[in-house]
Amino acid sequence: MASNEGFLTDEQRETLKLATQNVEILSSSPKSPTSLLSEHLLKVPVGGKVPTAGIAVRHIRRSHSGKVVRVKKDGAGGKGTWGKLLDTDGESHIDRNDPNYDSGEEPYQLVGCTISDPLDEYKKSVISLIEEYFSTGDVDVAASDLRELGSSEYHPYFIKKLVSMAMDRHDKEKEMASVLLSALYADVINSAQISQGFFLLLESADDLAVDILDAVDVLALFIARAVVDDILPPAFLTRAKKSLSESSKGLQVIQTAEKSYLSAPHHAELVERRWGGSTHITVEEVKKKIADLLREYVENGDTTEACRCIRELGVSFFHHEVVKRALVLAMEIRTAEPLILKLLKEAAEEGLISSSQMVKGFARLAESLDDLALDIPSAKSLYQLLVPKAISEGWLDASILKTSAEDREGQDEDDKKVRRYKEEAVTIIHEYFLSDDIPELIRSLEDLGAPEYNPIFLKKLITLALDRKNREKEMASVLLSALHIEIFSTDDIVNGFVMLLESAEDTALDILDASNELALFLARAVIDDVLAPLNLEEIGSKLPANCSGSETVHMARSLIAARHAGERILRCWGGGTGWAVEDAKDKILKLLEEYESGGVVSEACQCIRDLGMPFFNHEVVKKALVMAMEKKNDRMLDLLQECFSEGLITINQMTKGFARIKDGLDDLALDIPNAEEKFSFYVDQARNKGWLLPTFGSSAATDASSTPAAAS
């Protein structure tokens, strides 16, 4: 019987046939898995038994011609084969045109990666913070997120990003950005960082203008708003100008802010209302809302609702006003005290009113106790009971005791005469605001017989006017001019303004626009000849460096230096007595011409009186003397004599009028050849009649020459 060695059974032949067909299909791909072949392709040994199971076929390769050939172990080669799976032959290469090309087989190399910049990471984080704030309008959350972000050294970049993002959006977002900056000021971002942030914006103004057509105007308005909100000092504008090139958009921004926004009458109100955003309400509106919600709370006793209303105001930086008004209400309505204390305690425990705002509210109340005692006699004793109670309950910081002790010490040092003077001064000022009777006020002050306290009176006058309408501000300036002529010396005025500016930061807690208003009072005093420009330097030298009062003095200088300053400042409050300079000059000229053409002295005096500008009567003297020289008619001297006799034109105003003529004699001589001769004659007559101060010709002339030309 023939041996079956070396032969295949029929079943094995069929299996081999199928395996061969599969090899032809799979062998076209170098990446075909050999495991598929191992199940079917068999190795047939020579001279041995045929295996009954399939084995691996890694030693079998099919060439591109289709032949099955035996290759070296591990597939290392052989004619017509591909070689090893990981062949390192230098001649091999990857063909990108091969249909089976795989980019994963490409050689690779490590690429260096730059370490991320912390500033870049910070900028990315604040963008999402700002976007969220614009969506929610939640100031407290934005402030909290910024604190948690840390990296306070990068806060100027936050300001830059906030403003630049708002510039390219609607008025609502612009208003929201300004409100957020005011809320973050001092508590989260300091003054230096605010200035740095705005300077970064000025430096990038050229780039911003590429994407935002009105970038210069919008950025100027942001800067003006920051000045009005007292988060950016006016001196910033001057410093920034020195650091910007003349051709830069940043310089245009500064100029626009100064000329178009900060120099306009009522500029603070205009700037605050410019965007009219839904988040913005004026200070007066805030105060009214606070008063309304507190009274409503006293009626219904719903603490939760009251806290919700306080939160909805969205003025966390102004919560000290809530504290102050709540305490005053508790003093006015004694039965409401338990409810008020409950509200303040709950607001403190919830974190709605911060510890610093609570202390500030109590401190403000302590400072106003003297005035409050006029309406609530027991105010001081009630305050002394409220403070320890709030501290014991844990919602008022004990540091208030130190402040209160200092205040009490100051009150002890202040003798009874001074306290009485302050009370009577407030009463006199209130009566003046009602009656507009300057002579009566002067008589009341003379009856007090305390000229050494004149600076205190000035401080009270302007402080009370600051918290009232423009009518009272105008009346205060007119009264100041009259007092300077009659009973106040220049030193009294200077010392009064120094006292006022020393407490400017405290005043600003009640009146947010106090800095601008005080600057206008100072500038108006210079225009009205109450102060000389050099007096502003004297006032500034008596104030601490870098204080709010120093910035106010600087602002007053800027107002005076502006073009047409005299007319603009005289009209700053639009009061009934606030004539424009040119209007006043025109009226004076007409009344003098009417008198010269045959009028009656008494009628001319009445016309001068009707002008209502006693601080400007030196112009009457000047024009009367010029007219007398031109007409060669000394009748004008009769009018001056009558005015002086009646006290209508004081010796100070008479001296100033003569001094103005003396300063302008060179120009006057071009039209009137004998002007010097005539003037000498008038001076001799004036001295004989007692019209002139003994110092005329020295200090008087000097003071007159230093007065702005706008008022001449």
Secondary structure in CASP SS format (residue, H / E / C, confidence):
PFRMAT SS
TARGET T0000
AUTHOR 0000-0000-0000
METHOD secondary structure of the structure
MODEL  1
M C 1.00
A C 1.00
S C 1.00
N C 1.00
E C 1.00
G C 1.00
F C 1.00
L C 1.00
T C 1.00
D H 1.00
E H 1.00
Q H 1.00
R H 1.00
E H 1.00
T H 1.00
L H 1.00
K H 1.00
L H 1.00
A H 1.00
T H 1.00
Q H 1.00
N H 1.00
V H 1.00
E H 1.00
I H 1.00
L H 1.00
S C 1.00
S C 1.00
S C 1.00
P C 1.00
K C 1.00
S C 1.00
P C 1.00
T C 1.00
S H 1.00
L H 1.00
L H 1.00
S H 1.00
E C 1.00
H C 1.00
L C 1.00
L C 1.00
K C 1.00
V C 1.00
P C 1.00
V C 1.00
G C 1.00
G C 1.00
K C 1.00
V C 1.00
P C 1.00
T C 1.00
A C 1.00
G C 1.00
I C 1.00
A C 1.00
V C 1.00
R C 1.00
H C 1.00
I E 1.00
R E 1.00
R E 1.00
S C 1.00
H C 1.00
S C 1.00
G C 1.00
K C 1.00
V E 1.00
V E 1.00
R E 1.00
V C 1.00
K C 1.00
K H 1.00
D H 1.00
G H 1.00
A C 1.00
G C 1.00
G C 1.00
K C 1.00
G C 1.00
T C 1.00
W C 1.00
G C 1.00
K C 1.00
L C 1.00
L C 1.00
D C 1.00
T C 1.00
D C 1.00
G C 1.00
E C 1.00
S C 1.00
H C 1.00
I C 1.00
D C 1.00
R C 1.00
N C 1.00
D C 1.00
P C 1.00
N C 1.00
Y C 1.00
D C 1.00
S H 1.00
G H 1.00
E H 1.00
E C 1.00
P C 1.00
Y C 1.00
Q C 1.00
L C 1.00
V C 1.00
G C 1.00
C C 1.00
T C 1.00
I C 1.00
S C 1.00
D C 1.00
P H 1.00
L H 1.00
D H 1.00
E H 1.00
Y H 1.00
K H 1.00
K H 1.00
S H 1.00
V H 1.00
I H 1.00
S H 1.00
L H 1.00
I H 1.00
E H 1.00
E H 1.00
Y H 1.00
F H 1.00
S H 1.00
T H 1.00
G C 1.00
D C 1.00
V H 1.00
D H 1.00
V H 1.00
A H 1.00
A H 1.00
S H 1.00
D H 1.00
L H 1.00
R H 1.00
E H 1.00
L H 1.00
G C 1.00
S C 1.00
S H 1.00
E H 1.00
Y H 1.00
H H 1.00
P H 1.00
Y H 1.00
F H 1.00
I H 1.00
K H 1.00
K H 1.00
L H 1.00
V H 1.00
S H 1.00
M H 1.00
A H 1.00
M H 1.00
D C 1.00
R C 1.00
H C 1.00
D H 1.00
K H 1.00
E H 1.00
K H 1.00
E H 1.00
M H 1.00
A H 1.00
S H 1.00
V H 1.00
L H 1.00
L H 1.00
S H 1.00
A H 1.00
L H 1.00
Y E 1.00
A C 1.00
D C 1.00
V C 1.00
I E 1.00
N C 1.00
S H 1.00
A H 1.00
Q H 1.00
I H 1.00
S H 1.00
Q H 1.00
G H 1.00
F H 1.00
F H 1.00
L H 1.00
L H 1.00
L H 1.00
E H 1.00
S C 1.00
A H 1.00
D H 1.00
D H 1.00
L H 1.00
A H 1.00
V H 1.00
D H 1.00
I C 1.00
L C 1.00
D C 1.00
A H 1.00
V H 1.00
D H 1.00
V H 1.00
L H 1.00
A H 1.00
L H 1.00
F H 1.00
I H 1.00
A H 1.00
R H 1.00
A H 1.00
V H 1.00
V H 1.00
D C 1.00
D C 1.00
I C 1.00
L C 1.00
P C 1.00
P C 1.00
A H 1.00
F H 1.00
L H 1.00
T H 1.00
R H 1.00
A H 1.00
K H 1.00
K H 1.00
S H 1.00
L C 1.00
S C 1.00
E C 1.00
S C 1.00
S C 1.00
K H 1.00
G H 1.00
L H 1.00
Q H 1.00
V H 1.00
I H 1.00
Q H 1.00
T H 1.00
A H 1.00
E H 1.00
K H 1.00
S H 1.00
Y H 1.00
L H 1.00
S C 1.00
A C 1.00
P C 1.00
H C 1.00
H H 1.00
A H 1.00
E H 1.00
L H 1.00
V H 1.00
E H 1.00
R H 1.00
R C 1.00
W C 1.00
G C 1.00
G C 1.00
S C 1.00
T C 1.00
H C 1.00
I C 1.00
T C 1.00
V H 1.00
E H 1.00
E H 1.00
V H 1.00
K H 1.00
K H 1.00
K H 1.00
I H 1.00
A H 1.00
D H 1.00
L H 1.00
L H 1.00
R H 1.00
E H 1.00
Y H 1.00
V H 1.00
E H 1.00
N H 1.00
G C 1.00
D C 1.00
T H 1.00
T H 1.00
E H 1.00
A H 1.00
C H 1.00
R H 1.00
C H 1.00
I H 1.00
R H 1.00
E H 1.00
L H 1.00
G C 1.00
V C 1.00
S H 1.00
F H 1.00
F H 1.00
H H 1.00
H H 1.00
E H 1.00
V H 1.00
V H 1.00
K H 1.00
R H 1.00
A H 1.00
L H 1.00
V H 1.00
L H 1.00
A H 1.00
M H 1.00
E H 1.00
I C 1.00
R H 1.00
T H 1.00
A H 1.00
E H 1.00
P H 1.00
L H 1.00
I H 1.00
L H 1.00
K H 1.00
L H 1.00
L H 1.00
K H 1.00
E H 1.00
A H 1.00
A H 1.00
E H 1.00
E C 1.00
G C 1.00
L C 1.00
I C 1.00
S C 1.00
S H 1.00
S H 1.00
Q H 1.00
M H 1.00
V H 1.00
K H 1.00
G H 1.00
F H 1.00
A H 1.00
R H 1.00
L H 1.00
A H 1.00
E H 1.00
S C 1.00
L H 1.00
D H 1.00
D H 1.00
L H 1.00
A H 1.00
L H 1.00
D H 1.00
I C 1.00
P C 1.00
S C 1.00
A H 1.00
K H 1.00
S H 1.00
L H 1.00
Y H 1.00
Q H 1.00
L H 1.00
L H 1.00
V H 1.00
P H 1.00
K H 1.00
A H 1.00
I H 1.00
S H 1.00
E C 1.00
G C 1.00
W C 1.00
L C 1.00
D C 1.00
A C 1.00
S C 1.00
I H 1.00
L H 1.00
K H 1.00
T H 1.00
S H 1.00
A H 1.00
E H 1.00
D H 1.00
R H 1.00
E H 1.00
G H 1.00
Q H 1.00
D H 1.00
E H 1.00
D C 1.00
D C 1.00
K H 1.00
K H 1.00
V H 1.00
R H 1.00
R H 1.00
Y H 1.00
K H 1.00
E H 1.00
E H 1.00
A H 1.00
V H 1.00
T H 1.00
I H 1.00
I H 1.00
H H 1.00
E H 1.00
Y H 1.00
F H 1.00
L H 1.00
S H 1.00
D C 1.00
D C 1.00
I H 1.00
P H 1.00
E H 1.00
L H 1.00
I H 1.00
R H 1.00
S H 1.00
L H 1.00
E H 1.00
D H 1.00
L H 1.00
G C 1.00
A C 1.00
P H 1.00
E H 1.00
Y H 1.00
N H 1.00
P H 1.00
I H 1.00
F H 1.00
L H 1.00
K H 1.00
K H 1.00
L H 1.00
I H 1.00
T H 1.00
L H 1.00
A H 1.00
L H 1.00
D C 1.00
R C 1.00
K C 1.00
N H 1.00
R H 1.00
E H 1.00
K H 1.00
E H 1.00
M H 1.00
A H 1.00
S H 1.00
V H 1.00
L H 1.00
L H 1.00
S H 1.00
A H 1.00
L H 1.00
H H 1.00
I H 1.00
E H 1.00
I C 1.00
F C 1.00
S C 1.00
T H 1.00
D H 1.00
D H 1.00
I H 1.00
V H 1.00
N H 1.00
G H 1.00
F H 1.00
V H 1.00
M H 1.00
L H 1.00
L H 1.00
E H 1.00
S C 1.00
A H 1.00
E H 1.00
D H 1.00
T H 1.00
A H 1.00
L H 1.00
D H 1.00
I C 1.00
L C 1.00
D C 1.00
A H 1.00
S H 1.00
N H 1.00
E H 1.00
L H 1.00
A H 1.00
L H 1.00
F H 1.00
L H 1.00
A H 1.00
R H 1.00
A H 1.00
V H 1.00
I H 1.00
D C 1.00
D C 1.00
V C 1.00
L C 1.00
A C 1.00
P H 1.00
L H 1.00
N H 1.00
L H 1.00
E H 1.00
E H 1.00
I H 1.00
G H 1.00
S H 1.00
K C 1.00
L C 1.00
P C 1.00
A C 1.00
N C 1.00
C C 1.00
S H 1.00
G H 1.00
S H 1.00
E H 1.00
T H 1.00
V H 1.00
H H 1.00
M H 1.00
A H 1.00
R H 1.00
S H 1.00
L H 1.00
I H 1.00
A H 1.00
A C 1.00
R C 1.00
H C 1.00
A H 1.00
G H 1.00
E H 1.00
R H 1.00
I H 1.00
L H 1.00
R C 1.00
C C 1.00
W C 1.00
G C 1.00
G C 1.00
G C 1.00
T C 1.00
G C 1.00
W C 1.00
A C 1.00
V H 1.00
E H 1.00
D H 1.00
A H 1.00
K H 1.00
D H 1.00
K H 1.00
I H 1.00
L H 1.00
K H 1.00
L H 1.00
L H 1.00
E H 1.00
E H 1.00
Y H 1.00
E H 1.00
S C 1.00
G C 1.00
G C 1.00
V C 1.00
V H 1.00
S H 1.00
E H 1.00
A H 1.00
C H 1.00
Q H 1.00
C H 1.00
I H 1.00
R H 1.00
D H 1.00
L H 1.00
G C 1.00
M C 1.00
P H 1.00
F H 1.00
F H 1.00
N C 1.00
H H 1.00
E H 1.00
V H 1.00
V H 1.00
K H 1.00
K H 1.00
A H 1.00
L H 1.00
V H 1.00
M H 1.00
A H 1.00
M H 1.00
E H 1.00
K H 1.00
K C 1.00
N C 1.00
D C 1.00
R H 1.00
M H 1.00
L H 1.00
D H 1.00
L H 1.00
L H 1.00
Q H 1.00
E H 1.00
C H 1.00
F H 1.00
S H 1.00
E H 1.00
G C 1.00
L C 1.00
I C 1.00
T C 1.00
I H 1.00
N H 1.00
Q H 1.00
M H 1.00
T H 1.00
K H 1.00
G H 1.00
F H 1.00
A H 1.00
R H 1.00
I H 1.00
K H 1.00
D H 1.00
G C 1.00
L H 1.00
D H 1.00
D H 1.00
L H 1.00
A H 1.00
L H 1.00
D H 1.00
I C 1.00
P C 1.00
N C 1.00
A H 1.00
E H 1.00
E H 1.00
K H 1.00
F H 1.00
S H 1.00
F H 1.00
Y H 1.00
V H 1.00
D H 1.00
Q H 1.00
A H 1.00
R H 1.00
N H 1.00
K H 1.00
G C 1.00
W C 1.00
L C 1.00
L C 1.00
P C 1.00
T C 1.00
F C 1.00
G C 1.00
S C 1.00
S H 1.00
A H 1.00
A H 1.00
T H 1.00
D H 1.00
A H 1.00
S H 1.00
S C 1.00
T C 1.00
P C 1.00
A H 1.00
A H 1.00
A H 1.00
S C 1.00
END
